[in-house]
Amino acid sequence: MKSKKAYINLIYFFGALGGLLFGYDTGVISGALLFIKEDLGLTPFMEGLVVSGVLIGALLGAALCGPFADRVGRKKAIIWLGVLFSIGAVGTGLAKNVEMLILFRIELGVAVGGASAIVPLYLSEMAPAAIRGRVASLNTLMNSIGILMAYLVNFVFASSGSWDWMLLLAVVPSLLLMLGMFFMPESPRWLLHKGREEEARSVLLLTRDAKKIDEEIKNVNELKPEGKVPFSELFSPLMRPILFIGIGVAIFQQIIGTNTIIYYTPTILADSGMGSSSAIAGTIGIGIVNVLFTIIGTILIDKIGRRLLMLIGNIGMSIALGILGISTWLFQAPSWLLLGCLCLFMVAYSASWGMVVWVVLGEIFPLKIRGTAIGFASTSLWLANIVVSLSFPVLLSSLGSSILFLLYAAIGILAFLFVYKFVPETKGKTLEEIEEEITSKNYKLEGEDRNVRA
């Protein structure tokens, strides 16, 4: 019994390890950038391009890896992500010029984008309904641990300015991911989708009550499509409202200013008067807050639900950004106030949007097109991320931080209204119950719309 429980924990650990690499590779550039700018003489545009290289690759990875995971399986797709993560870590760490650095940052981004789509998908399909929120949110917990690891590594190498080692050390968890996933099972829902019922049953026996497995298999098979589902199904009348929700939460997660905080915290603190090493040390506190409140979020998500967490998080993030904007507008804000607001933002974000969006994306789409749909929504997320990250250095120099933070606070209010009006609650429901509930509602809305037109 203990060995079975240990194996289940390993499944969830390795399934979520891609999230750690996602966090490390997006967070490590914040500290490395301070030294890359000096060594390679970056302009504000090139600075944005070095940061956004991962995001450009992530756009491709999110678009391609969803359909790829539908074709070859979630397990094999994650193994290939481990290969890409390893290549990217070595390539960026050994880069001798900015062109090579950007090239391998883009390649690394393909793995990051793929992980953003496939890791929540794999975890959601592996976990039973009662704890699916907690298991799926492990992706974000590992992501926050990855960011903290990046901040710690940045601090260790800050005195020497060894940005190459900051980037190169990502090869350790990437190799662990690649090797560990060889011993993990395939998603039972993907196996059922491919008609491999006995294999799916064996996997389900690991995490489910044996008495409930037949019913779960029956529900999955009833919703399983006949034949190959065309990509155009993604834009069918029944799918459009679901896709709208997925794309909406994905884009809002980015344009509220999340990644400007993660990527540019050292730059913001350094501009307030801190030295480079002190600015990087300040990010460690934010990284610890991120991990702690992600843990709190994982505890709350199956208790109070996805929707309420997102609404509460919106309020906290907008308040933090509003204070940042007003304080830097009216007076020269001291470093402690900036750091406090950044921590408040991370508290609200980590326990809500940072985690819940990935859980929701893994839950709301129908099985027949889940990988492709998540990939499409994740592509929208990374496209928004690119726009924010590329524009931030330029907007910061032209508009100033106060206007920029107030703009993000206003976007946070719009995100609150979007969640309140459109996002359904999925707590405690099986993926098949969620699919049936959402599609039934869309059938009803489509029928009403036809009656109105008639």
N, C-alpha and C positions, 0 to 999 in steps of 0.2 A: 504493500500500500504506500509506504514511504517512498519507494523507488518510483512508483507511478506518479506520485505528486511531484517528486523532484524532476521527472522528465517533462511533466506538464509545465512546470516553472521554466525549464530550459526552452521549451517551445515558445513561450511568451517572451523570454529574454532575447533569444536569437531573432525572433520575429520583429522585435522592437529595436534591435541593435542598429538597423539602418537609420532609425531616428536619431541615435547618438551621433552617427557620422554626419547626418544632415545638420545637426546642431553645431558640431565641431567645425565643419567646413564653412558654415555661414558665420559663426562667431569669431573664428580665429583671425579673420582678415581685419577685424576692428583694431587689434593691437599691432598686427604685422604692418598695417597700412602706414602707421607713424614712421616706420623705418624704411619701408619700400619707397615712400615719397622722397626721402633724403637720398637713398642709394641710387634710385633711377630717375630722380628729378621730374616727378609727375606734375602735370598741369591739373587744374580742377576737373577737366573733362576726362583725362586719362585716369585720374584717381577714381572717378565714377565708373569708368570702364573696367578697371581692375576688380572693383567690388562687384560690378554687374556681370562680369564674365560668367560666374557661376549661375547667375539668374538667366542669362541667355541660353546656356546649356540646359538649365532646368526646364525652360520652356519646351525645348525639344524632347527632353526626357519624359516629362509629364504627358506630352502628346503621344509619344511612341510606346511608352512602357505599359500603359493601360491595355491597349489592344494586344500587345505582346504577352502580357500576363493572362489575358483571356485565351490566347492560343496555346502557349506552352505550359501554363500553370504558374501559380503564385511562387512556389518554392524555387523553380528554376530561374524565374525572373529575378528573385532576390539574390541568388547566387551570382548571376551575371552583374548585378549591381555591385556586389563585393569586388568583382574583377575591375569594374570601372572606377570604383573608389580608390583601389590600390594604385592603378595607373595614374590617376589624377594626383594623389598624394605625392608620389615619387616625382612626377613631372613638374609640379609647382614648386616642390622643395629644391629641385636641382636647376630650376630655370635661371639662365644667365642674363636674360634681357627681358624687357617688358612685353615684347611680342610673344615670346615663349611662355611667359607667365600667364598672359591673357588666354593663349591657346589652350593650355592645360586647365585653367580655371573654367573655361567653357566645357571641356571634356568632363571635368569633375562635376560640373553642373548637371550634365545628363544623368549622372548617378543620383545626385541630390533630388532632381525632379522626379526621377523614377521612384525613389524611396518615398517621396511625399505622396505618391499615388498608391503604390503597392503595399507599403507597410501597414497603413490603416486598414486596407482591404483585407490583407491576410489575417490580421489580428481580429477584425470584426467577424470574419467567417469562421475562425477557430473557436471563438468564445461562446459559451451559452448565454442566453438572453439576460439572465439575472445579473451577470457581472460583465456584460459586454462593454459597457461604458468604461469601467475601470481598466479592463484589459486593453481596449482600443486606445485609451488615454496613456497607456504605457509608452506609446510612440512619442507623445509629447513630453512625458517625464524623461525619457532617454534623450530626447532633443534638448531639454533644459540642462541635463547632466553634461551633454556634449558641449553646450555653450559654456558652462562653468569650467569644464576641463580646458577649453580653449583659452578662457580668461586666465586660468592658473598657469598654463604653459606660456602664454604671452608674458605674464609677470616674471616667470623664471628666466626667460630669455631677454627681458627688457633691458637689463643692464648691459648686455653685450650687443643688443640690437640684431640678434640672429633670427631674422624673420624666416630664413630658409628652414631652420629646425622647427619653428612654429608650424609651418605648413607640412613638413615631411612626416611628423609624428602621427599624422592621421592614418598612416599605413598600418599601424598596429591593430586598431579595431577593425579596419577594413579587411585585413586578412582573417581575423577572427570570425567576422560575419560570413565570409566566403566559405571557410572550412566548416563552421558550425552548422550552416544550413543544409549541408549534405546529409546530416543525420536527423533532420527535422521532417515531419510528415507534410504531405500536400494538403491544401485546403479541402475539407470534405464537400463543400458546396461546389467547388470547381470539379471535383471527381464525379459528383452526381450529375453535374451539367454535361460531363463527357460520357455518362452512362456506366461509370465504374462504381457500382453501388456497394459491392463487398469491401472494396478498399475504403470507401467513404464511411461505411459502418464501423470498420476497425478504428478509424481516426476518431469518430464520434464517441466510441466507447471510452476513449481516454478522458474526455472532459464532460460527458453527459451521464445522466441517470439512464441505465440500460432500458428501463421501462418506457422512456419517452422517445427513444431513438426512432422506432418505427413511425411514430406520428410525425416527427420532424422530417424524416426522409419522404414520407407521403406528401407533406406540404411543399417541400422543395420540388418534387417531381411534378406536382400539379401545376406549378408555375413555370416549369422548365419549357422553353420554346422548342418547337419542332424545326430542326435544321438550323442553318447558320443565320444569325441576325444581322441584317445589313446596317451599315453605319448610319444610313438615313433614318433608321428607327429612332435615333437619338433626338431627332427634331419632329417626331410625330406629335399630333395634338395631345396625346396622353402624357408624353414625356416632357413636353415643353415647360409646363409649370414646375416640374421637379427639377429640371435643368436650370430654370430661372432661380430657384432657391439655392441650388448648389453653387452656381456661378456667383450669385449675390453674396453669400457668406464668404466665399473664397476671396472675392475682390475686396470686400469691406475689411477683411482681416489684414490686408496689406495697406490700403489707402488711409487707414486711421493713423498710420505713422509708425507701426510696430518695428519694422526693420531699420528705420532711421535711428531708433533707440539702440537696437542691437549692434548695428554696424558702426555707428558714429558716436557712441557714448564717450570713448576716449578723446575724440576730437572735440566734442562739446566741452568736456571738462578741461582739456588742455587749453582751449580758447578762453576759459574763465580764469586762467592764471595758474593752474596746476602744471607741474612738470610731467613729462611723458610717463615716467615710472609711476608717479602718484596717480595720474589719470587711469593707467592700466590697473593699478591696485584698486581704484574706486569701482572698476567694473566687476571685480571679484565679489564685492558685497551685493551688487545687483544680480550677479549669477547665482549666489546663494539664495537670495530672495526668490529668484525664478524657480529654483529646484523645490524649495520649501512650499511655495504656494501652488506649484503644479501638483505636489503630493496632496495638498489640501483639496485641490480641484478633483483629483482622482477619487478621493473619499466622498465628495459631495455629488459627483455627477450622476450616480445611480440612486441617490437619495432625494435630491431636489430637482433633478432633471437638467436637460441640456439648455432648454430655452431660458429658464430663470437665471442660470449661471451667466449666460451671454448678456442678458439685460443688465444684471448687476455689474458685470465687468465693464460694459459700455459707460456706465455712470462713473466708475472709478477712473478709467482711462481718460475720459473727457475732462474730468476735474483736474487730473495731473497735468494734462497738456495745456489746459486753460491757465493754470497757475504758472507754468513755465513761460507761456506766452506773455502774460500780464507782467510778471516779475522782470523779464528781460526787456520789456517795452518801457516800463515806467522808471526802472533804475537798474544799475549794474548788479545783477543778482549774485550773491556770494556762492561759492562752490558748494557749501553744505545744503543750500536751498535747492540748487540744481540737482544735486545727488539725491536729496529727499524726494523730489518730484519724479525723478527717473525711477527710484525704487517703488514709489506709489503706482506708477504706470505699470511696472513689471508685476507688482502684487495683483493688480486688477486683471492684467492680460494673462498672466500665467495660470490663474485659477479659472479662467473663462475662455476667451477667444483663442488663446494659444493652443488650447487642448480640445475644446468642444468642436471647433470647426472640422478637425480631422475625423472626429468620431461621427459627426453628422454626415459628412461626405461618404463615410463607409457604411452608412445605414440607409440612406433615403433612396438609393437607386435600385431598380429591379435587377435580379440576378442575371437575366438574359443579356444585359448590356452594362453590367456594373463596372467592369474594368475599364471599358471605353468611356463610360460616363464620368467616372472618377478622374480618368486621365484628362478628359476635356475640361472639367471644372478646375483641376490642378493646373492645367495650362493657363486658364484665365487668371488663377492666383499668381503664377509666376510672371505673366505678362504685366499684371498690376505691380508686382514687386520690382520688375525692371524699370518701369516708368518712375516709381517712387525713388528708387536707389540712384538712377541716372540723373534725375532732376534735383535731388536733394542738395548736392554740393553747389550747383549753379543757383538754385533758388535761395540757398542760405546766403550766398555772397551778394545776391541782387535784392532780395526782399528783407533779409535779416531773420534771425531765429524767432523773434517774437511773433511776427505775422505768420510765419510758417507753422508754429505750434498752435496758434489760434485757429488756423485753417484746418489742421488735423482734428482739433477739438470739435469743430463744427461738423466735420465728416462723421465723428463718433456719434453725434446726435442723430444724424441720418441713419447710421447703422442700427441704433436702438429702435428707431421707427420701423426699419425693414424687418428686424427679428420679431417685433411685436405683432406685425401684420401678417407675415408670410411663413415664418419657420414653425413647423409642427413639433410637438413633443414626441420623442421616440423612446423614452425611458421605459424599461421593463418589457418591451415587446420584442418578439422574435423578428428576424429580418423579413420573414414571409408575411407576418402580421402587418408590419410597416408597409411592405409593398402592396398588400391587398387593400389596406386602408387608404393609402395615397392614390392608388390607381382607381379605386372605387369612387373616391371623391372627384377625381378628374373626369371619369366617365359621366358622373352626374353634371359637372360643370359644362362638359362638352355638349351634353344633351340639352341643357338649359339654353346654351348659346345657340344651338340649332333652332330651338323653339322661338327664340327672340328674333332670329333672322327670318324665320318662316312667317 
